[in-house]
Amino acid sequence: MVEDLKNIPNNKATGLDRIGIKPLKVALNAVAPSLTHIYNAGIASSSFPDNFKRAKPTTVPKNNSIHDRNNYHPISILPVICKPLERHVA
């Protein structure tokens, strides 16, 4: 699953944890054992860590017209460290 973090594009937005993918990739060798433990514990207990569920809501334009406020739709930005666990469980 940690290998999945390497495949996340570098332009992904940061969630509420403010951990960006670029610094995470740099520190991956140091944090991989801890992340693996968290992922495995979540799978073993059939639970998803609460901090992985906290999303940062934002809006994005549906098309190029940024001046029409009816043209936006909401999205939720999750922490990047939850992405591999989500993919693996799905």
N, C-alpha and C positions, 0 to 999 in steps of 0.2 A: 504494500500500500504506500509505503514511503516513496517508492519509485514513481507512483502517480503524481506526487508533488512536483517532481522534476518536469513532468509533462504539462503542468499548468502554465498557460501563457503569462509572460512577465507583465502584461498590461492589465491584469485583473485588479479590481478595486479592493481596498482593504475593508474589512468589516469593523464591528465595534471594538474588537480587540486591538485594532491598529497594527496588526502584524502583516506586513506586505510580503508578497511572494518572493521578491528579489532577495531581501535579507534572510528570509527563511531558507531559500536555496543555498545561500552562502554558508549558513550555519547547520545545514541538513545533517552532516556527519555527526555533529555534536548533539543534536536534538532527536535524531532518528530513534535511539533506544527508548526515550521517554514517550515519543509519539506512538511507537509500536506498542508499548505497554498500555497506553490509553486506548488505542484502537482495539487491541485484543481484550481488554477488560470490558469495553463496551459491548463487544460481540458476545463474550462469555456470559455477561449478565443480561443480555438482550435489552440493553438500554442505550440511549444516545445522550452523551453529556449535555447538561443544561446550557452550558456556555457555548456549545456548538449551535444551539438553536436560536441564540440571540441575533437578530438581524438588524441591519441599518437600513431603514426605509429611505428611498429617494425616488425621484421621478425622472423619466427620460422622455424625450419627444417621440411621438409616433412616426413622424416624417420630418422633413426639413423645416417646417414652419415653427420656429421657436417662440414666436410672439403671441401665438394663440394659446391661452392657458387651458383650453379644452382639448388641446392636441397632445397632452402628456398622459402617461400611464405610470402607475407606481410599480416599483420593483423592490425586492428585499435583497440586500447584499449580506451574505453569510461569511463567517470567517473562512479564510482559505484552508486552514488546517482541518476543517470538517469535510472538505470535498472528497478526499480519498476514502474516508469511511462511508460516506453516502454512496459513492460509486460501488464500493465493494459489497455493501449490504444489498443494494438494488440488484 
